[in-house]
Amino acid sequence: MTPDRLAHAQERLDTHQVSVLVLSRLVPAGRIPVMLACLLAQMPLRRFVRADVAACLAWAATYQLIGILGGSLFPEPWQGVVAAVGLTVLISAVPALWRRVRRPGPEVPSGHEHP
């Protein structure tokens, strides 16, 4: 793992602890960098366990739904996995998009209209 990836994981972990842990469980090869970042950032065990329990439940529910729905919705099993991972990434992006939409934009000075 490169130092840049680790630094990025630590930065994300500081700002979005639970969602980063949940997403790391669902994205292939995402769990190890995030767990290493937790260790290096000295995240308190109690906070980690609380977030990791939510992550484990989300992982279990997602893959259970893949198994149940995948067999009836998709002709090939891999199509259900791709759909679930895509949906998970989309759902995990919603909070960040919501924050951007709700964040006030830069203020425009009054009295300076452009022709």
Phi and psi in radians as a Rosetta constraint file:
Dihedral C 1 N 2 CA 2 C 2 CIRCULARHARMONIC -1.403 0.35
Dihedral N 2 CA 2 C 2 N 3 CIRCULARHARMONIC 2.666 0.35
Dihedral C 2 N 3 CA 3 C 3 CIRCULARHARMONIC -1.052 0.35
Dihedral N 3 CA 3 C 3 N 4 CIRCULARHARMONIC -0.556 0.35
Dihedral C 3 N 4 CA 4 C 4 CIRCULARHARMONIC -1.124 0.35
Dihedral N 4 CA 4 C 4 N 5 CIRCULARHARMONIC -0.763 0.35
Dihedral C 4 N 5 CA 5 C 5 CIRCULARHARMONIC -1.111 0.35
Dihedral N 5 CA 5 C 5 N 6 CIRCULARHARMONIC -0.704 0.35
Dihedral C 5 N 6 CA 6 C 6 CIRCULARHARMONIC -1.144 0.35
Dihedral N 6 CA 6 C 6 N 7 CIRCULARHARMONIC -0.753 0.35
Dihedral C 6 N 7 CA 7 C 7 CIRCULARHARMONIC -1.114 0.35
Dihedral N 7 CA 7 C 7 N 8 CIRCULARHARMONIC -0.700 0.35
Dihedral C 7 N 8 CA 8 C 8 CIRCULARHARMONIC -1.117 0.35
Dihedral N 8 CA 8 C 8 N 9 CIRCULARHARMONIC -0.743 0.35
Dihedral C 8 N 9 CA 9 C 9 CIRCULARHARMONIC -1.100 0.35
Dihedral N 9 CA 9 C 9 N 10 CIRCULARHARMONIC -0.719 0.35
Dihedral C 9 N 10 CA 10 C 10 CIRCULARHARMONIC -1.135 0.35
Dihedral N 10 CA 10 C 10 N 11 CIRCULARHARMONIC -0.699 0.35
Dihedral C 10 N 11 CA 11 C 11 CIRCULARHARMONIC -1.104 0.35
Dihedral N 11 CA 11 C 11 N 12 CIRCULARHARMONIC -0.810 0.35
Dihedral C 11 N 12 CA 12 C 12 CIRCULARHARMONIC -1.105 0.35
Dihedral N 12 CA 12 C 12 N 13 CIRCULARHARMONIC -0.688 0.35
Dihedral C 12 N 13 CA 13 C 13 CIRCULARHARMONIC -1.104 0.35
Dihedral N 13 CA 13 C 13 N 14 CIRCULARHARMONIC -0.693 0.35
Dihedral C 13 N 14 CA 14 C 14 CIRCULARHARMONIC -1.099 0.35
Dihedral N 14 CA 14 C 14 N 15 CIRCULARHARMONIC -0.643 0.35
Dihedral C 14 N 15 CA 15 C 15 CIRCULARHARMONIC -1.626 0.35
Dihedral N 15 CA 15 C 15 N 16 CIRCULARHARMONIC -0.517 0.35
Dihedral C 15 N 16 CA 16 C 16 CIRCULARHARMONIC -2.366 0.35
Dihedral N 16 CA 16 C 16 N 17 CIRCULARHARMONIC 1.115 0.35
Dihedral C 16 N 17 CA 17 C 17 CIRCULARHARMONIC -0.967 0.35
Dihedral N 17 CA 17 C 17 N 18 CIRCULARHARMONIC -1.025 0.35
Dihedral C 17 N 18 CA 18 C 18 CIRCULARHARMONIC -1.184 0.35
Dihedral N 18 CA 18 C 18 N 19 CIRCULARHARMONIC -0.801 0.35
Dihedral C 18 N 19 CA 19 C 19 CIRCULARHARMONIC -1.131 0.35
Dihedral N 19 CA 19 C 19 N 20 CIRCULARHARMONIC -0.587 0.35
Dihedral C 19 N 20 CA 20 C 20 CIRCULARHARMONIC -1.159 0.35
Dihedral N 20 CA 20 C 20 N 21 CIRCULARHARMONIC -0.737 0.35
Dihedral C 20 N 21 CA 21 C 21 CIRCULARHARMONIC -1.160 0.35
Dihedral N 21 CA 21 C 21 N 22 CIRCULARHARMONIC -0.702 0.35
Dihedral C 21 N 22 CA 22 C 22 CIRCULARHARMONIC -1.115 0.35
Dihedral N 22 CA 22 C 22 N 23 CIRCULARHARMONIC -0.850 0.35
Dihedral C 22 N 23 CA 23 C 23 CIRCULARHARMONIC -1.116 0.35
Dihedral N 23 CA 23 C 23 N 24 CIRCULARHARMONIC -0.646 0.35
Dihedral C 23 N 24 CA 24 C 24 CIRCULARHARMONIC -1.109 0.35
Dihedral N 24 CA 24 C 24 N 25 CIRCULARHARMONIC -0.505 0.35
Dihedral C 24 N 25 CA 25 C 25 CIRCULARHARMONIC -1.240 0.35
Dihedral N 25 CA 25 C 25 N 26 CIRCULARHARMONIC -0.525 0.35
Dihedral C 25 N 26 CA 26 C 26 CIRCULARHARMONIC -1.683 0.35
Dihedral N 26 CA 26 C 26 N 27 CIRCULARHARMONIC -0.353 0.35
Dihedral C 26 N 27 CA 27 C 27 CIRCULARHARMONIC -1.628 0.35
Dihedral N 27 CA 27 C 27 N 28 CIRCULARHARMONIC 2.260 0.35
Dihedral C 27 N 28 CA 28 C 28 CIRCULARHARMONIC -0.990 0.35
Dihedral N 28 CA 28 C 28 N 29 CIRCULARHARMONIC 2.357 0.35
Dihedral C 28 N 29 CA 29 C 29 CIRCULARHARMONIC 1.100 0.35
Dihedral N 29 CA 29 C 29 N 30 CIRCULARHARMONIC 0.414 0.35
Dihedral C 29 N 30 CA 30 C 30 CIRCULARHARMONIC -1.732 0.35
Dihedral N 30 CA 30 C 30 N 31 CIRCULARHARMONIC -0.386 0.35
Dihedral C 30 N 31 CA 31 C 31 CIRCULARHARMONIC -1.223 0.35
Dihedral N 31 CA 31 C 31 N 32 CIRCULARHARMONIC -0.759 0.35
Dihedral C 31 N 32 CA 32 C 32 CIRCULARHARMONIC -1.126 0.35
Dihedral N 32 CA 32 C 32 N 33 CIRCULARHARMONIC -0.847 0.35
Dihedral C 32 N 33 CA 33 C 33 CIRCULARHARMONIC -1.062 0.35
Dihedral N 33 CA 33 C 33 N 34 CIRCULARHARMONIC -0.663 0.35
Dihedral C 33 N 34 CA 34 C 34 CIRCULARHARMONIC -1.233 0.35
Dihedral N 34 CA 34 C 34 N 35 CIRCULARHARMONIC -0.720 0.35
Dihedral C 34 N 35 CA 35 C 35 CIRCULARHARMONIC -1.163 0.35
Dihedral N 35 CA 35 C 35 N 36 CIRCULARHARMONIC -0.641 0.35
Dihedral C 35 N 36 CA 36 C 36 CIRCULARHARMONIC -1.149 0.35
Dihedral N 36 CA 36 C 36 N 37 CIRCULARHARMONIC -0.694 0.35
Dihedral C 36 N 37 CA 37 C 37 CIRCULARHARMONIC -1.094 0.35
Dihedral N 37 CA 37 C 37 N 38 CIRCULARHARMONIC -0.680 0.35
Dihedral C 37 N 38 CA 38 C 38 CIRCULARHARMONIC -1.057 0.35
Dihedral N 38 CA 38 C 38 N 39 CIRCULARHARMONIC -0.751 0.35
Dihedral C 38 N 39 CA 39 C 39 CIRCULARHARMONIC -1.134 0.35
Dihedral N 39 CA 39 C 39 N 40 CIRCULARHARMONIC -0.840 0.35
Dihedral C 39 N 40 CA 40 C 40 CIRCULARHARMONIC -1.221 0.35
Dihedral N 40 CA 40 C 40 N 41 CIRCULARHARMONIC -0.514 0.35
Dihedral C 40 N 41 CA 41 C 41 CIRCULARHARMONIC -1.426 0.35
Dihedral N 41 CA 41 C 41 N 42 CIRCULARHARMONIC -0.054 0.35
Dihedral C 41 N 42 CA 42 C 42 CIRCULARHARMONIC 0.955 0.35
Dihedral N 42 CA 42 C 42 N 43 CIRCULARHARMONIC 0.824 0.35
Dihedral C 42 N 43 CA 43 C 43 CIRCULARHARMONIC -1.093 0.35
Dihedral N 43 CA 43 C 43 N 44 CIRCULARHARMONIC 2.324 0.35
Dihedral C 43 N 44 CA 44 C 44 CIRCULARHARMONIC -1.023 0.35
Dihedral N 44 CA 44 C 44 N 45 CIRCULARHARMONIC 2.412 0.35
Dihedral C 44 N 45 CA 45 C 45 CIRCULARHARMONIC -1.001 0.35
Dihedral N 45 CA 45 C 45 N 46 CIRCULARHARMONIC -0.700 0.35
Dihedral C 45 N 46 CA 46 C 46 CIRCULARHARMONIC -1.078 0.35
Dihedral N 46 CA 46 C 46 N 47 CIRCULARHARMONIC -0.765 0.35
Dihedral C 46 N 47 CA 47 C 47 CIRCULARHARMONIC -1.168 0.35
Dihedral N 47 CA 47 C 47 N 48 CIRCULARHARMONIC -0.725 0.35
Dihedral C 47 N 48 CA 48 C 48 CIRCULARHARMONIC -1.079 0.35
Dihedral N 48 CA 48 C 48 N 49 CIRCULARHARMONIC -0.805 0.35
Dihedral C 48 N 49 CA 49 C 49 CIRCULARHARMONIC -1.099 0.35
Dihedral N 49 CA 49 C 49 N 50 CIRCULARHARMONIC -0.743 0.35
Dihedral C 49 N 50 CA 50 C 50 CIRCULARHARMONIC -1.056 0.35
Dihedral N 50 CA 50 C 50 N 51 CIRCULARHARMONIC -0.791 0.35
Dihedral C 50 N 51 CA 51 C 51 CIRCULARHARMONIC -1.242 0.35
Dihedral N 51 CA 51 C 51 N 52 CIRCULARHARMONIC -0.661 0.35
Dihedral C 51 N 52 CA 52 C 52 CIRCULARHARMONIC -1.227 0.35
Dihedral N 52 CA 52 C 52 N 53 CIRCULARHARMONIC -0.567 0.35
Dihedral C 52 N 53 CA 53 C 53 CIRCULARHARMONIC -1.108 0.35
Dihedral N 53 CA 53 C 53 N 54 CIRCULARHARMONIC -0.762 0.35
Dihedral C 53 N 54 CA 54 C 54 CIRCULARHARMONIC -1.080 0.35
Dihedral N 54 CA 54 C 54 N 55 CIRCULARHARMONIC -0.707 0.35
Dihedral C 54 N 55 CA 55 C 55 CIRCULARHARMONIC -1.121 0.35
Dihedral N 55 CA 55 C 55 N 56 CIRCULARHARMONIC -0.752 0.35
Dihedral C 55 N 56 CA 56 C 56 CIRCULARHARMONIC -1.132 0.35
Dihedral N 56 CA 56 C 56 N 57 CIRCULARHARMONIC -0.717 0.35
Dihedral C 56 N 57 CA 57 C 57 CIRCULARHARMONIC -1.137 0.35
Dihedral N 57 CA 57 C 57 N 58 CIRCULARHARMONIC -0.714 0.35
Dihedral C 57 N 58 CA 58 C 58 CIRCULARHARMONIC -1.124 0.35
Dihedral N 58 CA 58 C 58 N 59 CIRCULARHARMONIC -0.728 0.35
Dihedral C 58 N 59 CA 59 C 59 CIRCULARHARMONIC -1.090 0.35
Dihedral N 59 CA 59 C 59 N 60 CIRCULARHARMONIC -0.831 0.35
Dihedral C 59 N 60 CA 60 C 60 CIRCULARHARMONIC -1.110 0.35
Dihedral N 60 CA 60 C 60 N 61 CIRCULARHARMONIC -0.775 0.35
Dihedral C 60 N 61 CA 61 C 61 CIRCULARHARMONIC -1.136 0.35
Dihedral N 61 CA 61 C 61 N 62 CIRCULARHARMONIC -0.722 0.35
Dihedral C 61 N 62 CA 62 C 62 CIRCULARHARMONIC -1.077 0.35
Dihedral N 62 CA 62 C 62 N 63 CIRCULARHARMONIC -0.860 0.35
Dihedral C 62 N 63 CA 63 C 63 CIRCULARHARMONIC -1.299 0.35
Dihedral N 63 CA 63 C 63 N 64 CIRCULARHARMONIC -0.419 0.35
Dihedral C 63 N 64 CA 64 C 64 CIRCULARHARMONIC -1.204 0.35
Dihedral N 64 CA 64 C 64 N 65 CIRCULARHARMONIC -0.755 0.35
Dihedral C 64 N 65 CA 65 C 65 CIRCULARHARMONIC -1.122 0.35
Dihedral N 65 CA 65 C 65 N 66 CIRCULARHARMONIC -0.634 0.35
Dihedral C 65 N 66 CA 66 C 66 CIRCULARHARMONIC -1.036 0.35
Dihedral N 66 CA 66 C 66 N 67 CIRCULARHARMONIC -0.779 0.35
Dihedral C 66 N 67 CA 67 C 67 CIRCULARHARMONIC -1.144 0.35
Dihedral N 67 CA 67 C 67 N 68 CIRCULARHARMONIC -0.746 0.35
Dihedral C 67 N 68 CA 68 C 68 CIRCULARHARMONIC -1.271 0.35
Dihedral N 68 CA 68 C 68 N 69 CIRCULARHARMONIC -0.906 0.35
Dihedral C 68 N 69 CA 69 C 69 CIRCULARHARMONIC -1.421 0.35
Dihedral N 69 CA 69 C 69 N 70 CIRCULARHARMONIC -0.557 0.35
Dihedral C 69 N 70 CA 70 C 70 CIRCULARHARMONIC -1.033 0.35
Dihedral N 70 CA 70 C 70 N 71 CIRCULARHARMONIC -0.675 0.35
Dihedral C 70 N 71 CA 71 C 71 CIRCULARHARMONIC -1.184 0.35
Dihedral N 71 CA 71 C 71 N 72 CIRCULARHARMONIC -0.513 0.35
Dihedral C 71 N 72 CA 72 C 72 CIRCULARHARMONIC -1.710 0.35
Dihedral N 72 CA 72 C 72 N 73 CIRCULARHARMONIC -0.395 0.35
Dihedral C 72 N 73 CA 73 C 73 CIRCULARHARMONIC -1.661 0.35
Dihedral N 73 CA 73 C 73 N 74 CIRCULARHARMONIC -0.530 0.35
Dihedral C 73 N 74 CA 74 C 74 CIRCULARHARMONIC -2.131 0.35
Dihedral N 74 CA 74 C 74 N 75 CIRCULARHARMONIC 2.435 0.35
Dihedral C 74 N 75 CA 75 C 75 CIRCULARHARMONIC -1.228 0.35
Dihedral N 75 CA 75 C 75 N 76 CIRCULARHARMONIC -0.471 0.35
Dihedral C 75 N 76 CA 76 C 76 CIRCULARHARMONIC -2.062 0.35
Dihedral N 76 CA 76 C 76 N 77 CIRCULARHARMONIC 2.410 0.35
Dihedral C 76 N 77 CA 77 C 77 CIRCULARHARMONIC -1.046 0.35
Dihedral N 77 CA 77 C 77 N 78 CIRCULARHARMONIC -0.633 0.35
Dihedral C 77 N 78 CA 78 C 78 CIRCULARHARMONIC -1.113 0.35
Dihedral N 78 CA 78 C 78 N 79 CIRCULARHARMONIC -0.480 0.35
Dihedral C 78 N 79 CA 79 C 79 CIRCULARHARMONIC -1.160 0.35
Dihedral N 79 CA 79 C 79 N 80 CIRCULARHARMONIC -0.643 0.35
Dihedral C 79 N 80 CA 80 C 80 CIRCULARHARMONIC -1.158 0.35
Dihedral N 80 CA 80 C 80 N 81 CIRCULARHARMONIC -0.675 0.35
Dihedral C 80 N 81 CA 81 C 81 CIRCULARHARMONIC -1.139 0.35
Dihedral N 81 CA 81 C 81 N 82 CIRCULARHARMONIC -0.802 0.35
Dihedral C 81 N 82 CA 82 C 82 CIRCULARHARMONIC -1.063 0.35
Dihedral N 82 CA 82 C 82 N 83 CIRCULARHARMONIC -0.772 0.35
Dihedral C 82 N 83 CA 83 C 83 CIRCULARHARMONIC -1.074 0.35
Dihedral N 83 CA 83 C 83 N 84 CIRCULARHARMONIC -0.738 0.35
Dihedral C 83 N 84 CA 84 C 84 CIRCULARHARMONIC -1.166 0.35
Dihedral N 84 CA 84 C 84 N 85 CIRCULARHARMONIC -0.754 0.35
Dihedral C 84 N 85 CA 85 C 85 CIRCULARHARMONIC -1.129 0.35
Dihedral N 85 CA 85 C 85 N 86 CIRCULARHARMONIC -0.754 0.35
Dihedral C 85 N 86 CA 86 C 86 CIRCULARHARMONIC -1.064 0.35
Dihedral N 86 CA 86 C 86 N 87 CIRCULARHARMONIC -0.758 0.35
Dihedral C 86 N 87 CA 87 C 87 CIRCULARHARMONIC -1.121 0.35
Dihedral N 87 CA 87 C 87 N 88 CIRCULARHARMONIC -0.689 0.35
Dihedral C 87 N 88 CA 88 C 88 CIRCULARHARMONIC -1.106 0.35
Dihedral N 88 CA 88 C 88 N 89 CIRCULARHARMONIC -0.791 0.35
Dihedral C 88 N 89 CA 89 C 89 CIRCULARHARMONIC -1.099 0.35
Dihedral N 89 CA 89 C 89 N 90 CIRCULARHARMONIC -0.726 0.35
Dihedral C 89 N 90 CA 90 C 90 CIRCULARHARMONIC -1.080 0.35
Dihedral N 90 CA 90 C 90 N 91 CIRCULARHARMONIC -0.817 0.35
Dihedral C 90 N 91 CA 91 C 91 CIRCULARHARMONIC -1.117 0.35
Dihedral N 91 CA 91 C 91 N 92 CIRCULARHARMONIC -0.670 0.35
Dihedral C 91 N 92 CA 92 C 92 CIRCULARHARMONIC -1.239 0.35
Dihedral N 92 CA 92 C 92 N 93 CIRCULARHARMONIC -0.380 0.35
Dihedral C 92 N 93 CA 93 C 93 CIRCULARHARMONIC -1.431 0.35
Dihedral N 93 CA 93 C 93 N 94 CIRCULARHARMONIC -0.342 0.35
Dihedral C 93 N 94 CA 94 C 94 CIRCULARHARMONIC -1.024 0.35
Dihedral N 94 CA 94 C 94 N 95 CIRCULARHARMONIC -0.811 0.35
Dihedral C 94 N 95 CA 95 C 95 CIRCULARHARMONIC -1.041 0.35
Dihedral N 95 CA 95 C 95 N 96 CIRCULARHARMONIC -0.701 0.35
Dihedral C 95 N 96 CA 96 C 96 CIRCULARHARMONIC -1.158 0.35
Dihedral N 96 CA 96 C 96 N 97 CIRCULARHARMONIC -0.728 0.35
Dihedral C 96 N 97 CA 97 C 97 CIRCULARHARMONIC -1.123 0.35
Dihedral N 97 CA 97 C 97 N 98 CIRCULARHARMONIC -0.691 0.35
Dihedral C 97 N 98 CA 98 C 98 CIRCULARHARMONIC -1.083 0.35
Dihedral N 98 CA 98 C 98 N 99 CIRCULARHARMONIC -0.741 0.35
Dihedral C 98 N 99 CA 99 C 99 CIRCULARHARMONIC -1.106 0.35
Dihedral N 99 CA 99 C 99 N 100 CIRCULARHARMONIC -0.692 0.35
Dihedral C 99 N 100 CA 100 C 100 CIRCULARHARMONIC -1.152 0.35
Dihedral N 100 CA 100 C 100 N 101 CIRCULARHARMONIC -0.700 0.35
Dihedral C 100 N 101 CA 101 C 101 CIRCULARHARMONIC -1.177 0.35
Dihedral N 101 CA 101 C 101 N 102 CIRCULARHARMONIC -0.700 0.35
Dihedral C 101 N 102 CA 102 C 102 CIRCULARHARMONIC -1.397 0.35
Dihedral N 102 CA 102 C 102 N 103 CIRCULARHARMONIC -0.336 0.35
Dihedral C 102 N 103 CA 103 C 103 CIRCULARHARMONIC -1.207 0.35
Dihedral N 103 CA 103 C 103 N 104 CIRCULARHARMONIC 2.269 0.35
Dihedral C 103 N 104 CA 104 C 104 CIRCULARHARMONIC -1.165 0.35
Dihedral N 104 CA 104 C 104 N 105 CIRCULARHARMONIC 2.491 0.35
Dihedral C 104 N 105 CA 105 C 105 CIRCULARHARMONIC -1.338 0.35
Dihedral N 105 CA 105 C 105 N 106 CIRCULARHARMONIC 3.106 0.35
Dihedral C 105 N 106 CA 106 C 106 CIRCULARHARMONIC -1.172 0.35
Dihedral N 106 CA 106 C 106 N 107 CIRCULARHARMONIC 2.464 0.35
Dihedral C 106 N 107 CA 107 C 107 CIRCULARHARMONIC -1.294 0.35
Dihedral N 107 CA 107 C 107 N 108 CIRCULARHARMONIC 2.414 0.35
Dihedral C 107 N 108 CA 108 C 108 CIRCULARHARMONIC -1.730 0.35
Dihedral N 108 CA 108 C 108 N 109 CIRCULARHARMONIC 2.221 0.35
Dihedral C 108 N 109 CA 109 C 109 CIRCULARHARMONIC -1.066 0.35
Dihedral N 109 CA 109 C 109 N 110 CIRCULARHARMONIC 2.362 0.35
Dihedral C 109 N 110 CA 110 C 110 CIRCULARHARMONIC -1.329 0.35
Dihedral N 110 CA 110 C 110 N 111 CIRCULARHARMONIC 2.629 0.35
Dihedral C 110 N 111 CA 111 C 111 CIRCULARHARMONIC 1.542 0.35
Dihedral N 111 CA 111 C 111 N 112 CIRCULARHARMONIC -0.007 0.35
Dihedral C 111 N 112 CA 112 C 112 CIRCULARHARMONIC -2.004 0.35
Dihedral N 112 CA 112 C 112 N 113 CIRCULARHARMONIC 1.308 0.35
Dihedral C 112 N 113 CA 113 C 113 CIRCULARHARMONIC -1.564 0.35
Dihedral N 113 CA 113 C 113 N 114 CIRCULARHARMONIC 2.528 0.35
Dihedral C 113 N 114 CA 114 C 114 CIRCULARHARMONIC -1.690 0.35
Dihedral N 114 CA 114 C 114 N 115 CIRCULARHARMONIC 2.433 0.35
